[in-house]
Amino acid sequence: MARSLRQARQVGRHPLRRTSAIMTSMSAIIGTGLVAGPATAVTGAAECLLPRTDAHHSEGVDTWNDDYVRPERELDALMVFLSFPDWKPFVSPSALVADHFPATSDFFARASYDRFRLRVHPLREWLEMPAASTAYGIQRDWDPGLRTAFLQDALAAADRRVDFADYDVYYLVADPDAPGVNSDATKVVNFDEPMVLDGAAVHRVVTVFEQHPPDRYVLAHETGHVFDLPDLYHRPGEGKGDWDTHVGDWDVMGSQFGLAPDLFGWHKWKLGWLDRWNVACVAGESGTTRYALRALGAPLEPGRRDTRLLVLRTGPYEALALEGRAPAGNDAGVCTGGVLLYRVRSDTASADGPVEVLDGHPRTSDCLRRSVYPPLADAPLREGETYVTEDGGGIRIRIGEGGPGDGGWQVRVTRGPEALE
């Protein structure tokens, strides 16, 4: 679920086919647990492949859960617009499409090095729900019964007008001005059992309740969940406190407002956008090794064996990852560039801290007026700086002077007891 600062082909017209089947299917419990599915191997350095676990949106990269669509080709997204009998919409569906596209598809094109394209197909008309907007109790922590009623009505309305089998991703967009619509309720809803609509197994839908204009990159965040990426923010008790202590500005799955919202290299590896020669696995035995690390957001050249992600396995379900962040691609607004370090845990569930950025400058902050969490805005290491951790028996990271000839960083990694001396 994203959080708010406020706390093109023609779609086919089909007669109503399975409204009763929708009602029956929707009576099942709607859940958020990971559903195991057939696995396919992920290429990469075997020693550093953390195993996928039953944690919700596990950060494991050794297999892929086929219940989630994998963004390694062109995918088609359906976008339908829902109005309510208690309110006449002020804004047009076309304006709401423009709120999110092409910004969302451009984000993923840049993040994937043009290996993935998200094509949106909006139904540019309002579909009226049978009940008033206030009847559904729309809010962040939604009553399951009321949420099920909303989904029953929304999918039944959409099923009269579209063929779900034509699409891979589904956006249900509510009239942002209707009195019962709460932007904090925007989220992906996962079904414990997939719904079969027009012969397609629908595992999840994105319910969009954003105001107009919406939060920045909110739909990129929600679509990330459709691709099995976890929430990286920290939800404080009773919603009181800072949400961005785990990763700050550094991944859109942490904050849709981040200065450097590009997906972590770990996520690009998980999604198949980094090839095996773009990921270097640092051996577990003691010793010192050196690497040339290029900026994560810089374009990838086909066949070029440049390293974008360094991985050090530190436990059965844990790893330390390093990547270069610079003002390129989705990180054009980065506050402080350099080599970013973060811990990854594949046995930790979404929103429980599966990724934690390590602060290379714990005594300072930066971009105080722009960053979502200034203490981590200057987290990356720069030339001549060192970071030492006891992870994995001792690791020392040293950023050397003079990176690759066309930009980047020289990284020296020392593992073992000598790293702590």
Secondary structure, DSSP 8 states (H G I E B T S, - for coil): ----TT------------HHHHHHHHTS-EE-S-------B--S-GGG-----SSTT----SB--TTS---SSEEEEEEEEEEBTTB--SS-HHHHHHHHTTHHHHHHHHHTTTS-EEEEEEEEEEEE-SS-GGGG--SSS--HHHHHHHHHHHHHHHHTT--GGG-SEEEEEE-TTSTT--GGG-EEEEEEEEEEETTEEEEEEEEE---SS--TTHHHHHHHHHTT----S---GGG-S-S-TTTTTS-TTT-TT-SS-S--HHHHHHHT-S-GGGEEEE-SSSEEEEEEE-BTTS---TT---B-EEEEEEETTEEEEEEEE-SSGGGTT-SS-EEEEEEEETTS-TTS-SEEEE-S-TT----TTT-SSHHHHT-SB-TT-EEEE-GGG-EEEEEESS-STTS-EEEEEEESGGGG-
